[in-house]
Amino acid sequence: MSSVKKEVKRVTTHTLQKMKAAGEKISMLTAYDYSFARIIDGAGIDVLLVGDSASNVMAGHETTLPVTLDQMIYHASSVIRGIERCFVVVDLPFGSYQSNTEIALASAIRIMKETGAHAVKLEGGEEVIDSVKKIVSAGIPVMGHLGLMPQSIYKFGTYEVRAKEENEAGKLREDARLLEQAGCFALVLEKIPAELATSVSSSLSIPTIGIGAGNGCDGQVLVMHDMLGINTEFKPRFLRQYLNLAEQATGAVQQYILDVKSGNFPNEQEQY
């Protein structure tokens, strides 16, 4: 009897819009390679973000700034090969969209053509509106990002909560409105007061994804290495660690070393 492979219903921008309308929360995590993408997609995640946080967690840099467009394309291609269902968004890295709209569009096109990803994400509000419009006009979905913007860390000078003062909060509200009008299908709101994030989320027709922005957003995102406890140094208030993988992996490696040195591995059943 032949087996028929069950058809997988893919998550799309339309799916995410319907989830917001229905009040169904959107789950989002980062991924950077085939193996973890396969695991996370198989677990049922809605959205995978190939984040420029690869600069930190994969390459060991202090900030997200050093990661290149070629490196983002490599990571995104690996992730795409590991998924069947979820929606994959790729960060446009620092320097690939800020200078002018033509470069921004060319960067987005490279990501879409060379990786098979479904959308791109960029940081900023009014300052990048022309680039957002240019990319969207080419048929490429764009996710915005407001609040704490890691690519601008040297401008901010701190990773503290953003938009606590009314003038910055007012600009964020206006930037969110402008990004929606420019055609963004969703927004990430990072490390802003929960009350502000709730207000912005309710004012928009597009979904908001929070990270350190409270539970009033339409969804949540975390860096995979943080929530799995691979990165043990990063413990902000908003992070819920679901596993201590660093500790478990260390124990496994130590046991392997003991087994090799004692001659216990490989045993008779583990050789030919």
Secondary structure, 3 states (H helix, E strand, C coil): CCCCCCCCCCCCHHHHHHHHHHCCCEEEEECCCHHHHHHHHHHCCCEEEECCCHHHHCCCCCCCCCCCHHHHHHHHHHHHCCCCCCEEEEECCCCCCCCCHHHHHHHHHHHHHHHCCCEEECCCCHHHHHHHHHHHHCCCCEEEEEECCHHHHHHHCCCCCCCCCHHHHHHHHHHHHHHHHHCCCEEEEECCCHHHHHHHHHHCCCCEEEECCCCCCCEEEECHHHHCCCCCCCCCCCCCCCCCHHHHHHHHHHHHHHHHHHCCCCCHHHCC
